[in-house]
Amino acid sequence: MGLSTHVLDTMHGTPARGMKVALYTTQGDQAQLVKSFVLNQDGRNPDGLLYDAASLQAGTYRLVFDVAGYFKAQGVVLPEPAFLNQVTLDFGVADTSQHYHVPLLVSPWSYSTYRGS
């Protein structure tokens, strides 16, 4: 079914338009870049991340969100170093017949995630 993400800027109450994100496959301590992209006006990647059975394999993945870069681009003055620079989410895909949605709710000071639908 596929893999998708969505980021909401909880500081401003808006989608995180323009945030840079990278998707990796992982195996132990090794990570291999699958793709990098910039979120659209809805805080989503319009092309999807992995949307077919051949692309989405059972295994472990990592999403890396450039949180500090995004908030600096929004004009937020952050301390140096920023409290949150990059948010890294490691997660597993066990059943490729299901859809895996990995949302991120983020501010310069906190974040949360969950498995969405």
Helices and strands as residue ranges (DSSP letters): E 2-9, E 14-15, E 20-27, E 30-38, E 59-66, H 67-73, E 86-93, E 99-106, E 111-113
